[in-house]
Amino acid sequence: MDERGARAIVEEMLRRQQAGDDTFLDELVAVDMVNHAAGPQGRSGLAWILRTIDHDLGPVTLGQHHLIGNGDTVAQHLTLHGTHRESTMPLLADVPPSGRPTSWTFIHIWRVADEIIVEHWACRDDMGLLEQVRG
């Protein structure tokens, strides 16, 4: 797959996610996607992660800052904006819901093969999120 092909898949994923399209994972993420970031594996694992984030911080919006493609790999820098409503994700365990607005910054790296996402890595500003919800 060429650079624009992989980048186009990640662009489509973000666009469809922001539009509330519930089918984007089924069409763009492999059932057995390897998640090198902490957390559950595969398409179902990513779906669980996204549902949990939306449950705890939603409704969320995403602001993309950079999208850089290199062959089958795409780096994505974005910020998730929401409101701290619940604390069911492991990161927020024992933090009472604050009702505060949040901005959580990520760098995702996606690998695409045969027009589907097959691997994921992430770097998150967890300390920044915790500072915001703890006040």
A tleap script that builds the chain and sets N, CA, C and O, in Angstrom:
source leaprc.protein.ff14SB
mol = sequence {
  NMET ASP GLU ARG GLY ALA ARG ALA ILE VAL
  GLU GLU MET LEU ARG ARG GLN GLN ALA GLY
  ASP ASP THR PHE LEU ASP GLU LEU VAL ALA
  VAL ASP MET VAL ASN HIE ALA ALA GLY PRO
  GLN GLY ARG SER GLY LEU ALA TRP ILE LEU
  ARG THR ILE ASP HIE ASP LEU GLY PRO VAL
  THR LEU GLY GLN HIE HIE LEU ILE GLY ASN
  GLY ASP THR VAL ALA GLN HIE LEU THR LEU
  HIE GLY THR HIE ARG GLU SER THR MET PRO
  LEU LEU ALA ASP VAL PRO PRO SER GLY ARG
  PRO THR SER TRP THR PHE ILE HIE ILE TRP
  ARG VAL ALA ASP GLU ILE ILE VAL GLU HIE
  TRP ALA CYS ARG ASP ASP MET GLY LEU LEU
  GLU GLN VAL ARG CGLY
}
set mol.1.N position { 0.848 -1.172 0.000 }
set mol.1.CA position { 0.000 0.000 0.000 }
set mol.1.C position { 0.891 1.232 0.000 }
set mol.1.O position { 1.889 1.273 0.721 }
set mol.2.N position { 0.546 2.240 -0.800 }
set mol.2.CA position { 1.358 3.443 -0.840 }
set mol.2.C position { 0.988 4.368 0.317 }
set mol.2.O position { 0.004 4.144 1.021 }
set mol.3.N position { 1.797 5.409 0.495 }
set mol.3.CA position { 1.631 6.315 1.629 }
set mol.3.C position { 0.249 6.947 1.657 }
set mol.3.O position { -0.373 7.021 2.717 }
set mol.4.N position { -0.241 7.403 0.516 }
set mol.4.CA position { -1.548 8.056 0.503 }
set mol.4.C position { -2.659 7.064 0.816 }
set mol.4.O position { -3.683 7.443 1.385 }
set mol.5.N position { -2.473 5.817 0.455 }
set mol.5.CA position { -3.492 4.818 0.752 }
set mol.5.C position { -3.671 4.619 2.240 }
set mol.5.O position { -4.800 4.617 2.729 }
set mol.6.N position { -2.580 4.451 2.974 }
set mol.6.CA position { -2.661 4.251 4.422 }
set mol.6.C position { -3.196 5.508 5.095 }
set mol.6.O position { -4.040 5.435 5.988 }
set mol.7.N position { -2.710 6.633 4.671 }
set mol.7.CA position { -3.174 7.900 5.247 }
set mol.7.C position { -4.668 8.096 4.992 }
set mol.7.O position { -5.391 8.565 5.870 }
set mol.8.N position { -5.121 7.746 3.815 }
set mol.8.CA position { -6.541 7.889 3.490 }
set mol.8.C position { -7.420 7.026 4.392 }
set mol.8.O position { -8.520 7.440 4.759 }
set mol.9.N position { -6.948 5.826 4.753 }
set mol.9.CA position { -7.710 4.951 5.646 }
set mol.9.C position { -7.853 5.601 7.023 }
set mol.9.O position { -8.944 5.597 7.593 }
set mol.10.N position { -6.776 6.156 7.560 }
set mol.10.CA position { -6.822 6.801 8.873 }
set mol.10.C position { -7.682 8.066 8.819 }
set mol.10.O position { -8.436 8.342 9.752 }
set mol.11.N position { -7.574 8.833 7.732 }
set mol.11.CA position { -8.428 10.011 7.567 }
set mol.11.C position { -9.904 9.614 7.554 }
set mol.11.O position { -10.739 10.266 8.181 }
set mol.12.N position { -10.213 8.536 6.833 }
set mol.12.CA position { -11.595 8.070 6.773 }
set mol.12.C position { -12.081 7.622 8.151 }
set mol.12.O position { -13.221 7.895 8.528 }
set mol.13.N position { -11.224 6.941 8.897 }
set mol.13.CA position { -11.603 6.491 10.225 }
set mol.13.C position { -11.990 7.687 11.102 }
set mol.13.O position { -13.035 7.656 11.752 }
set mol.14.N position { -11.169 8.730 11.129 }
set mol.14.CA position { -11.463 9.902 11.940 }
set mol.14.C position { -12.742 10.582 11.471 }
set mol.14.O position { -13.590 10.946 12.286 }
set mol.15.N position { -12.882 10.752 10.168 }
set mol.15.CA position { -14.066 11.421 9.616 }
set mol.15.C position { -15.341 10.680 9.999 }
set mol.15.O position { -16.316 11.293 10.433 }
set mol.16.N position { -15.330 9.367 9.837 }
set mol.16.CA position { -16.521 8.580 10.142 }
set mol.16.C position { -16.795 8.511 11.639 }
set mol.16.O position { -17.951 8.505 12.062 }
set mol.17.N position { -15.736 8.458 12.440 }
set mol.17.CA position { -15.911 8.467 13.895 }
set mol.17.C position { -16.561 9.770 14.330 }
set mol.17.O position { -17.497 9.761 15.128 }
set mol.18.N position { -16.074 10.888 13.813 }
set mol.18.CA position { -16.624 12.195 14.177 }
set mol.18.C position { -18.067 12.349 13.703 }
set mol.18.O position { -18.850 13.069 14.322 }
set mol.19.N position { -18.420 11.679 12.613 }
set mol.19.CA position { -19.780 11.756 12.078 }
set mol.19.C position { -20.748 10.835 12.816 }
set mol.19.O position { -21.947 10.846 12.537 }
set mol.20.N position { -20.234 10.037 13.759 }
set mol.20.CA position { -21.090 9.126 14.502 }
set mol.20.C position { -21.433 7.853 13.750 }
set mol.20.O position { -22.415 7.186 14.076 }
set mol.21.N position { -20.635 7.510 12.746 }
set mol.21.CA position { -20.847 6.299 11.954 }
set mol.21.C position { -20.378 5.090 12.758 }
set mol.21.O position { -19.180 4.918 12.979 }
set mol.22.N position { -21.309 4.260 13.191 }
set mol.22.CA position { -20.979 3.106 14.029 }
set mol.22.C position { -20.355 1.946 13.254 }
set mol.22.O position { -19.941 0.959 13.862 }
set mol.23.N position { -20.278 2.042 11.931 }
set mol.23.CA position { -19.750 0.939 11.129 }
set mol.23.C position { -18.270 1.078 10.800 }
set mol.23.O position { -17.690 0.170 10.205 }
set mol.24.N position { -17.647 2.192 11.172 }
set mol.24.CA position { -16.270 2.427 10.729 }
set mol.24.C position { -15.300 1.373 11.240 }
set mol.24.O position { -14.373 1.007 10.518 }
set mol.25.N position { -15.478 0.877 12.450 }
set mol.25.CA position { -14.561 -0.145 12.965 }
set mol.25.C position { -14.675 -1.431 12.157 }
set mol.25.O position { -13.661 -2.038 11.812 }
set mol.26.N position { -15.899 -1.850 11.852 }
set mol.26.CA position { -16.109 -3.084 11.088 }
set mol.26.C position { -15.457 -3.021 9.721 }
set mol.26.O position { -14.999 -4.041 9.204 }
set mol.27.N position { -15.410 -1.853 9.137 }
set mol.27.CA position { -14.910 -1.710 7.773 }
set mol.27.C position { -13.442 -1.315 7.684 }
set mol.27.O position { -12.811 -1.532 6.650 }
set mol.28.N position { -12.882 -0.737 8.754 }
set mol.28.CA position { -11.533 -0.185 8.662 }
set mol.28.C position { -10.517 -0.803 9.617 }
set mol.28.O position { -9.324 -0.524 9.498 }
set mol.29.N position { -10.958 -1.637 10.562 }
set mol.29.CA position { -10.056 -2.220 11.554 }
set mol.29.C position { -10.153 -3.740 11.492 }
set mol.29.O position { -11.247 -4.303 11.494 }
set mol.30.N position { -8.992 -4.401 11.439 }
set mol.30.CA position { -8.956 -5.866 11.384 }
set mol.30.C position { -9.515 -6.461 12.672 }
set mol.30.O position { -9.323 -5.915 13.758 }
set mol.31.N position { -10.202 -7.582 12.534 }
set mol.31.CA position { -10.758 -8.285 13.691 }
set mol.31.C position { -9.659 -8.574 14.703 }
set mol.31.O position { -9.875 -8.464 15.910 }
set mol.32.N position { -8.485 -8.944 14.212 }
set mol.32.CA position { -7.377 -9.323 15.083 }
set mol.32.C position { -6.289 -8.250 15.177 }
set mol.32.O position { -5.115 -8.567 15.370 }
set mol.33.N position { -6.687 -6.971 15.037 }
set mol.33.CA position { -5.715 -5.880 15.134 }
set mol.33.C position { -4.890 -6.025 16.409 }
set mol.33.O position { -5.426 -6.300 17.483 }
set mol.34.N position { -3.586 -5.837 16.275 }
set mol.34.CA position { -2.693 -5.898 17.425 }
set mol.34.C position { -2.599 -4.504 18.027 }
set mol.34.O position { -2.179 -3.557 17.364 }
set mol.35.N position { -2.992 -4.390 19.286 }
set mol.35.CA position { -2.930 -3.127 20.006 }
set mol.35.C position { -1.696 -3.165 20.897 }
set mol.35.O position { -1.704 -3.795 21.955 }
set mol.36.N position { -0.632 -2.483 20.462 }
set mol.36.CA position { 0.608 -2.443 21.239 }
set mol.36.C position { 0.495 -1.506 22.438 }
set mol.36.O position { 1.336 -1.538 23.337 }
set mol.37.N position { -0.548 -0.668 22.452 }
set mol.37.CA position { -0.832 0.161 23.625 }
set mol.37.C position { -1.510 -0.734 24.663 }
set mol.37.O position { -2.013 -1.805 24.325 }
set mol.38.N position { -1.524 -0.308 25.893 }
set mol.38.CA position { -2.180 -1.098 26.934 }
set mol.38.C position { -3.654 -1.231 26.621 }
set mol.38.O position { -4.279 -0.301 26.109 }
set mol.39.N position { -4.202 -2.381 26.928 }
set mol.39.CA position { -5.639 -2.548 26.760 }
set mol.39.C position { -5.995 -3.760 25.946 }
set mol.39.O position { -5.124 -4.504 25.494 }
set mol.40.N position { -7.296 -3.956 25.761 }
set mol.40.CA position { -7.781 -5.133 25.050 }
set mol.40.C position { -7.378 -5.119 23.577 }
set mol.40.O position { -7.092 -4.069 23.002 }
set mol.41.N position { -7.363 -6.295 22.990 }
set mol.41.CA position { -6.878 -6.481 21.621 }
set mol.41.C position { -8.024 -6.545 20.618 }
set mol.41.O position { -9.191 -6.725 20.968 }
set mol.42.N position { -7.633 -6.388 19.353 }
set mol.42.CA position { -8.551 -6.583 18.247 }
set mol.42.C position { -9.555 -5.464 18.075 }
set mol.42.O position { -9.579 -4.486 18.821 }
set mol.43.N position { -10.389 -5.648 17.054 }
set mol.43.CA position { -11.446 -4.681 16.758 }
set mol.43.C position { -12.380 -4.523 17.954 }
set mol.43.O position { -12.761 -3.408 18.308 }
set mol.44.N position { -12.748 -5.649 18.579 }
set mol.44.CA position { -13.666 -5.563 19.718 }
set mol.44.C position { -13.013 -4.838 20.885 }
set mol.44.O position { -13.695 -4.125 21.622 }
set mol.45.N position { -11.718 -5.002 21.069 }
set mol.45.CA position { -11.013 -4.282 22.122 }
set mol.45.C position { -10.998 -2.791 21.879 }
set mol.45.O position { -11.216 -2.005 22.801 }
set mol.46.N position { -10.740 -2.390 20.633 }
set mol.46.CA position { -10.755 -0.966 20.304 }
set mol.46.C position { -12.159 -0.397 20.480 }
set mol.46.O position { -12.319 0.724 20.964 }
set mol.47.N position { -13.175 -1.163 20.090 }
set mol.47.CA position { -14.556 -0.706 20.279 }
set mol.47.C position { -14.846 -0.487 21.763 }
set mol.47.O position { -15.474 0.505 22.132 }
set mol.48.N position { -14.391 -1.410 22.616 }
set mol.48.CA position { -14.599 -1.273 24.054 }
set mol.48.C position { -13.896 -0.025 24.586 }
set mol.48.O position { -14.470 0.723 25.377 }
set mol.49.N position { -12.661 0.200 24.154 }
set mol.49.CA position { -11.909 1.378 24.593 }
set mol.49.C position { -12.651 2.653 24.212 }
set mol.49.O position { -12.814 3.547 25.042 }
set mol.50.N position { -13.099 2.743 22.969 }
set mol.50.CA position { -13.794 3.947 22.507 }
set mol.50.C position { -15.117 4.156 23.249 }
set mol.50.O position { -15.460 5.290 23.586 }
set mol.51.N position { -15.859 3.081 23.506 }
set mol.51.CA position { -17.115 3.189 24.263 }
set mol.51.C position { -16.839 3.672 25.689 }
set mol.51.O position { -17.570 4.508 26.220 }
set mol.52.N position { -15.782 3.140 26.302 }
set mol.52.CA position { -15.450 3.521 27.675 }
set mol.52.C position { -15.042 4.991 27.756 }
set mol.52.O position { -15.459 5.707 28.666 }
set mol.53.N position { -14.232 5.433 26.808 }
set mol.53.CA position { -13.835 6.847 26.780 }
set mol.53.C position { -15.065 7.727 26.616 }
set mol.53.O position { -15.214 8.729 27.316 }
set mol.54.N position { -15.946 7.356 25.693 }
set mol.54.CA position { -17.153 8.158 25.480 }
set mol.54.C position { -18.050 8.136 26.720 }
set mol.54.O position { -18.660 9.150 27.061 }
set mol.55.N position { -18.132 7.005 27.386 }
set mol.55.CA position { -18.933 6.899 28.608 }
set mol.55.C position { -18.386 7.815 29.700 }
set mol.55.O position { -19.148 8.510 30.372 }
set mol.56.N position { -17.073 7.815 29.875 }
set mol.56.CA position { -16.456 8.581 30.957 }
set mol.56.C position { -16.279 10.063 30.633 }
set mol.56.O position { -16.389 10.908 31.521 }
set mol.57.N position { -16.008 10.382 29.376 }
set mol.57.CA position { -15.655 11.759 29.004 }
set mol.57.C position { -16.569 12.361 27.946 }
set mol.57.O position { -16.346 13.489 27.506 }
set mol.58.N position { -17.576 11.638 27.541 }
set mol.58.CA position { -18.380 12.054 26.394 }
set mol.58.C position { -19.523 12.994 26.729 }
set mol.58.O position { -19.835 13.254 27.890 }
set mol.59.N position { -20.127 13.486 25.672 }
set mol.59.CA position { -19.747 13.203 24.295 }
set mol.59.C position { -18.417 13.880 23.960 }
set mol.59.O position { -18.158 15.011 24.372 }
set mol.60.N position { -17.594 13.173 23.215 }
set mol.60.CA position { -16.262 13.680 22.906 }
set mol.60.C position { -16.211 14.249 21.490 }
set mol.60.O position { -16.969 13.848 20.607 }
set mol.61.N position { -15.302 15.185 21.307 }
set mol.61.CA position { -14.947 15.674 19.981 }
set mol.61.C position { -13.447 15.500 19.827 }
set mol.61.O position { -12.710 15.482 20.813 }
set mol.62.N position { -13.001 15.372 18.592 }
set mol.62.CA position { -11.588 15.152 18.314 }
set mol.62.C position { -11.057 16.273 17.436 }
set mol.62.O position { -11.670 16.637 16.432 }
set mol.63.N position { -9.919 16.809 17.824 }
set mol.63.CA position { -9.230 17.803 17.013 }
set mol.63.C position { -7.906 17.225 16.555 }
set mol.63.O position { -7.036 16.922 17.372 }
set mol.64.N position { -7.754 17.073 15.251 }
set mol.64.CA position { -6.511 16.498 14.708 }
set mol.64.C position { -5.521 17.620 14.420 }
set mol.64.O position { -5.866 18.608 13.771 }
set mol.65.N position { -4.291 17.465 14.902 }
set mol.65.CA position { -3.247 18.467 14.704 }
set mol.65.C position { -2.305 18.090 13.558 }
set mol.65.O position { -1.929 18.939 12.749 }
set mol.66.N position { -1.928 16.808 13.495 }
set mol.66.CA position { -0.997 16.337 12.469 }
set mol.66.C position { -1.407 14.948 12.017 }
set mol.66.O position { -1.925 14.154 12.802 }
set mol.67.N position { -1.171 14.663 10.745 }
set mol.67.CA position { -1.355 13.333 10.197 }
set mol.67.C position { -0.218 13.124 9.205 }
set mol.67.O position { -0.147 13.791 8.172 }
set mol.68.N position { 0.675 12.182 9.535 }
set mol.68.CA position { 1.888 11.991 8.753 }
set mol.68.C position { 1.955 10.537 8.316 }
set mol.68.O position { 1.925 9.628 9.146 }
set mol.69.N position { 2.045 10.321 7.003 }
set mol.69.CA position { 2.116 8.968 6.484 }
set mol.69.C position { 3.493 8.635 5.956 }
set mol.69.O position { 4.183 9.481 5.387 }
set mol.70.N position { 3.886 7.367 6.157 }
set mol.70.CA position { 5.147 6.856 5.623 }
set mol.70.C position { 4.918 5.395 5.246 }
set mol.70.O position { 4.960 4.511 6.101 }
set mol.71.N position { 4.678 5.152 3.976 }
set mol.71.CA position { 4.389 3.798 3.524 }
set mol.71.C position { 3.102 3.282 4.120 }
set mol.71.O position { 2.044 3.884 3.936 }
set mol.72.N position { 3.181 2.159 4.843 }
set mol.72.CA position { 1.981 1.560 5.432 }
set mol.72.C position { 1.695 2.058 6.843 }
set mol.72.O position { 0.797 1.546 7.512 }
set mol.73.N position { 2.463 3.067 7.307 }
set mol.73.CA position { 2.356 3.552 8.688 }
set mol.73.C position { 1.952 5.018 8.709 }
set mol.73.O position { 2.450 5.825 7.924 }
set mol.74.N position { 1.040 5.352 9.621 }
set mol.74.CA position { 0.537 6.719 9.740 }
set mol.74.C position { 0.618 7.151 11.194 }
set mol.74.O position { 0.164 6.430 12.083 }
set mol.75.N position { 1.192 8.321 11.444 }
set mol.75.CA position { 1.230 8.919 12.778 }
set mol.75.C position { 0.158 9.997 12.846 }
set mol.75.O position { 0.036 10.836 11.954 }
set mol.76.N position { -0.608 9.955 13.914 }
set mol.76.CA position { -1.728 10.882 14.090 }
set mol.76.C position { -1.618 11.534 15.463 }
set mol.76.O position { -1.559 10.853 16.487 }
set mol.77.N position { -1.590 12.870 15.468 }
set mol.77.CA position { -1.530 13.650 16.705 }
set mol.77.C position { -2.889 14.324 16.855 }
set mol.77.O position { -3.303 15.085 15.980 }
set mol.78.N position { -3.585 14.053 17.954 }
set mol.78.CA position { -4.911 14.643 18.135 }
set mol.78.C position { -5.202 14.923 19.589 }
set mol.78.O position { -4.527 14.423 20.489 }
set mol.79.N position { -6.227 15.739 19.801 }
set mol.79.CA position { -6.703 16.032 21.149 }
set mol.79.C position { -8.175 15.685 21.233 }
set mol.79.O position { -8.975 16.074 20.383 }
set mol.80.N position { -8.513 14.946 22.274 }
set mol.80.CA position { -9.892 14.564 22.556 }
set mol.80.C position { -10.434 15.548 23.589 }
set mol.80.O position { -9.816 15.766 24.632 }
set mol.81.N position { -11.584 16.138 23.296 }
set mol.81.CA position { -12.226 17.088 24.204 }
set mol.81.C position { -13.509 16.472 24.731 }
set mol.81.O position { -14.265 15.866 23.972 }
set mol.82.N position { -13.758 16.621 26.019 }
set mol.82.CA position { -14.970 16.078 26.611 }
set mol.82.C position { -15.215 16.676 27.980 }
set mol.82.O position { -14.682 17.730 28.328 }
set mol.83.N position { -16.040 15.973 28.754 }
set mol.83.CA position { -16.375 16.370 30.115 }
set mol.83.C position { -16.297 15.133 30.996 }
set mol.83.O position { -16.842 14.086 30.647 }
set mol.84.N position { -15.631 15.244 32.122 }
set mol.84.CA position { -15.456 14.100 33.019 }
set mol.84.C position { -16.782 13.778 33.710 }
set mol.84.O position { -17.173 14.442 34.670 }
set mol.85.N position { -17.477 12.733 33.198 }
set mol.85.CA position { -18.799 12.347 33.719 }
set mol.85.C position { -18.764 11.104 34.591 }
set mol.85.O position { -19.567 10.971 35.515 }
set mol.86.N position { -17.835 10.186 34.305 }
set mol.86.CA position { -17.730 8.921 35.039 }
set mol.86.C position { -16.251 8.566 35.180 }
set mol.86.O position { -15.388 9.251 34.629 }
set mol.87.N position { -15.961 7.497 35.919 }
set mol.87.CA position { -14.577 7.059 36.121 }
set mol.87.C position { -14.483 5.542 36.041 }
set mol.87.O position { -14.015 4.892 36.977 }
set mol.88.N position { -14.929 4.979 34.922 }
set mol.88.CA position { -14.879 3.530 34.769 }
set mol.88.C position { -13.605 3.035 34.086 }
set mol.88.O position { -13.250 1.865 34.225 }
set mol.89.N position { -12.915 3.904 33.353 }
set mol.89.CA position { -11.672 3.458 32.716 }
set mol.89.C position { -10.585 3.320 33.782 }
set mol.89.O position { -10.570 4.073 34.756 }
set mol.90.N position { -9.679 2.361 33.597 }
set mol.90.CA position { -8.636 2.128 34.618 }
set mol.90.C position { -7.855 3.386 34.998 }
set mol.90.O position { -7.517 3.567 36.168 }
set mol.91.N position { -7.568 4.244 34.043 }
set mol.91.CA position { -6.808 5.462 34.330 }
set mol.91.C position { -7.508 6.337 35.372 }
set mol.91.O position { -6.847 6.980 36.187 }
set mol.92.N position { -8.832 6.360 35.345 }
set mol.92.CA position { -9.584 7.252 36.233 }
set mol.92.C position { -10.113 6.559 37.483 }
set mol.92.O position { -10.898 7.142 38.232 }
set mol.93.N position { -9.688 5.320 37.712 }
set mol.93.CA position { -10.156 4.593 38.893 }
set mol.93.C position { -9.911 5.423 40.149 }
set mol.93.O position { -8.848 6.021 40.310 }
set mol.94.N position { -10.876 5.454 41.012 }
set mol.94.CA position { -10.802 6.164 42.299 }
set mol.94.C position { -10.818 7.686 42.165 }
set mol.94.O position { -10.547 8.390 43.138 }
set mol.95.N position { -11.133 8.206 40.967 }
set mol.95.CA position { -11.261 9.652 40.793 }
set mol.95.C position { -12.752 9.963 40.664 }
set mol.95.O position { -13.369 9.574 39.672 }
set mol.96.N position { -13.337 10.643 41.625 }
set mol.96.CA position { -14.760 10.957 41.530 }
set mol.96.C position { -15.053 11.810 40.294 }
set mol.96.O position { -14.266 12.697 39.962 }
set mol.97.N position { -16.179 11.554 39.605 }
set mol.97.CA position { -16.535 12.387 38.455 }
set mol.97.C position { -16.565 13.859 38.857 }
set mol.97.O position { -17.201 14.230 39.844 }
set mol.98.N position { -15.877 14.685 38.088 }
set mol.98.CA position { -15.717 16.093 38.458 }
set mol.98.C position { -16.634 17.030 37.689 }
set mol.98.O position { -16.899 18.144 38.142 }
set mol.99.N position { -17.122 16.596 36.534 }
set mol.99.CA position { -17.910 17.488 35.690 }
set mol.99.C position { -17.073 18.522 34.967 }
set mol.99.O position { -17.612 19.401 34.296 }
set mol.100.N position { -15.753 18.424 35.098 }
set mol.100.CA position { -14.860 19.403 34.477 }
set mol.100.C position { -14.637 19.091 32.995 }
set mol.100.O position { -14.637 17.926 32.596 }
set mol.101.N position { -14.448 20.128 32.189 }
set mol.101.CA position { -14.066 19.902 30.792 }
set mol.101.C position { -12.658 19.312 30.737 }
set mol.101.O position { -11.813 19.605 31.582 }
set mol.102.N position { -12.423 18.475 29.724 }
set mol.102.CA position { -11.120 17.827 29.584 }
set mol.102.C position { -10.584 17.972 28.166 }
set mol.102.O position { -11.339 18.066 27.199 }
set mol.103.N position { -9.276 17.987 28.073 }
set mol.103.CA position { -8.551 17.915 26.801 }
set mol.103.C position { -7.458 16.875 27.003 }
set mol.103.O position { -6.582 17.045 27.851 }
set mol.104.N position { -7.510 15.798 26.223 }
set mol.104.CA position { -6.588 14.672 26.384 }
set mol.104.C position { -5.857 14.491 25.059 }
set mol.104.O position { -6.484 14.210 24.038 }
set mol.105.N position { -4.546 14.650 25.071 }
set mol.105.CA position { -3.755 14.615 23.851 }
set mol.105.C position { -3.146 13.231 23.634 }
set mol.105.O position { -2.687 12.581 24.573 }
set mol.106.N position { -3.154 12.799 22.372 }
set mol.106.CA position { -2.663 11.484 21.967 }
set mol.106.C position { -1.757 11.600 20.753 }
set mol.106.O position { -1.881 12.526 19.952 }
set mol.107.N position { -0.852 10.654 20.632 }
set mol.107.CA position { -0.197 10.356 19.358 }
set mol.107.C position { -0.476 8.882 19.091 }
set mol.107.O position { -0.079 8.006 19.858 }
set mol.108.N position { -1.157 8.637 18.001 }
set mol.108.CA position { -1.437 7.264 17.575 }
set mol.108.C position { -0.537 6.941 16.397 }
set mol.108.O position { -0.247 7.804 15.569 }
set mol.109.N position { -0.102 5.711 16.329 }
set mol.109.CA position { 0.580 5.201 15.134 }
set mol.109.C position { -0.231 4.004 14.672 }
set mol.109.O position { -0.491 3.078 15.440 }
set mol.110.N position { -0.624 4.036 13.412 }
set mol.110.CA position { -1.452 2.992 12.815 }
set mol.110.C position { -0.675 2.336 11.681 }
set mol.110.O position { -0.023 3.024 10.897 }
set mol.111.N position { -0.741 1.020 11.589 }
set mol.111.CA position { -0.196 0.325 10.416 }
set mol.111.C position { -1.352 -0.279 9.651 }
set mol.111.O position { -2.228 -0.933 10.216 }
set mol.112.N position { -1.330 -0.043 8.352 }
set mol.112.CA position { -2.401 -0.467 7.463 }
set mol.112.C position { -1.861 -1.505 6.495 }
set mol.112.O position { -0.775 -1.334 5.943 }
set mol.113.N position { -2.611 -2.583 6.284 }
set mol.113.CA position { -2.276 -3.602 5.284 }
set mol.113.C position { -3.564 -3.995 4.568 }
set mol.113.O position { -4.586 -4.245 5.208 }
set mol.114.N position { -3.511 -4.049 3.259 }
set mol.114.CA position { -4.684 -4.422 2.461 }
set mol.114.C position { -5.897 -3.567 2.808 }
set mol.114.O position { -7.017 -4.066 2.917 }
set mol.115.N position { -5.653 -2.265 2.981 }
set mol.115.CA position { -6.685 -1.260 3.219 }
set mol.115.C position { -7.456 -1.451 4.524 }
set mol.115.O position { -8.621 -1.068 4.627 }
set mol.116.N position { -6.793 -2.048 5.522 }
set mol.116.CA position { -7.409 -2.212 6.834 }
set mol.116.C position { -6.335 -2.013 7.912 }
set mol.116.O position { -5.180 -2.394 7.719 }
set mol.117.N position { -6.717 -1.421 9.033 }
set mol.117.CA position { -5.773 -1.162 10.121 }
set mol.117.C position { -5.478 -2.471 10.837 }
set mol.117.O position { -6.390 -3.162 11.291 }
set mol.118.N position { -4.187 -2.808 10.934 }
set mol.118.CA position { -3.788 -4.089 11.522 }
set mol.118.C position { -2.961 -3.951 12.800 }
set mol.118.O position { -2.836 -4.910 13.562 }
set mol.119.N position { -2.389 -2.753 13.042 }
set mol.119.CA position { -1.605 -2.539 14.266 }
set mol.119.C position { -1.812 -1.113 14.761 }
set mol.119.O position { -2.093 -0.199 13.986 }
set mol.120.N position { -1.667 -0.948 16.080 }
set mol.120.CA position { -1.841 0.359 16.721 }
set mol.120.C position { -0.861 0.512 17.883 }
set mol.120.O position { -0.656 -0.412 18.670 }
set mol.121.N position { -0.266 1.690 17.970 }
set mol.121.CA position { 0.555 2.105 19.106 }
set mol.121.C position { 0.001 3.453 19.561 }
set mol.121.O position { -0.617 4.165 18.770 }
set mol.122.N position { 0.217 3.811 20.834 }
set mol.122.CA position { -0.278 5.104 21.311 }
set mol.122.C position { 0.610 5.667 22.396 }
set mol.122.O position { 1.227 4.933 23.168 }
set mol.123.N position { 0.661 6.975 22.437 }
set mol.123.CA position { 1.300 7.725 23.506 }
set mol.123.C position { 0.271 8.764 23.941 }
set mol.123.O position { -0.195 9.557 23.123 }
set mol.124.N position { -0.089 8.761 25.240 }
set mol.124.CA position { -1.154 9.633 25.728 }
set mol.124.C position { -0.635 10.515 26.849 }
set mol.124.O position { 0.268 10.134 27.594 }
set mol.125.N position { -1.219 11.694 26.956 }
set mol.125.CA position { -0.892 12.586 28.065 }
set mol.125.C position { -1.826 12.277 29.242 }
set mol.125.O position { -2.711 13.066 29.572 }
set mol.126.N position { -1.611 11.120 29.863 }
set mol.126.CA position { -2.449 10.698 30.982 }
set mol.126.C position { -2.315 11.624 32.181 }
set mol.126.O position { -3.312 11.914 32.843 }
set mol.127.N position { -1.115 12.091 32.476 }
set mol.127.CA position { -0.924 12.984 33.624 }
set mol.127.C position { -1.685 14.290 33.418 }
set mol.127.O position { -2.268 14.828 34.359 }
set mol.128.N position { -1.679 14.794 32.201 }
set mol.128.CA position { -2.434 16.014 31.902 }
set mol.128.C position { -3.923 15.828 32.141 }
set mol.128.O position { -4.579 16.710 32.695 }
set mol.129.N position { -4.466 14.675 31.724 }
set mol.129.CA position { -5.882 14.390 31.953 }
set mol.129.C position { -6.175 14.307 33.451 }
set mol.129.O position { -7.148 14.887 33.934 }
set mol.130.N position { -5.328 13.583 34.178 }
set mol.130.CA position { -5.552 13.435 35.623 }
set mol.130.C position { -5.501 14.784 36.351 }
set mol.130.O position { -6.290 15.022 37.266 }
set mol.131.N position { -4.593 15.655 35.955 }
set mol.131.CA position { -4.526 16.976 36.575 }
set mol.131.C position { -5.821 17.749 36.349 }
set mol.131.O position { -6.285 18.463 37.237 }
set mol.132.N position { -6.400 17.607 35.169 }
set mol.132.CA position { -7.632 18.329 34.856 }
set mol.132.C position { -8.816 17.826 35.673 }
set mol.132.O position { -9.602 18.624 36.184 }
set mol.133.N position { -8.947 16.510 35.799 }
set mol.133.CA position { -10.126 15.969 36.499 }
set mol.133.C position { -9.991 16.062 38.017 }
set mol.133.O position { -10.994 16.097 38.730 }
set mol.134.N position { -8.770 16.103 38.506 }
set mol.134.CA position { -8.564 16.219 39.957 }
set mol.134.C position { -8.623 17.659 40.440 }
set mol.134.O position { -8.812 17.919 41.629 }
set mol.135.N position { -8.461 18.591 39.509 }
set mol.135.CA position { -8.548 20.000 39.875 }
set mol.135.C position { -7.380 20.551 40.470 }
set mol.135.O position { -7.360 21.734 40.812 }
savepdb mol mol.pdb
quit
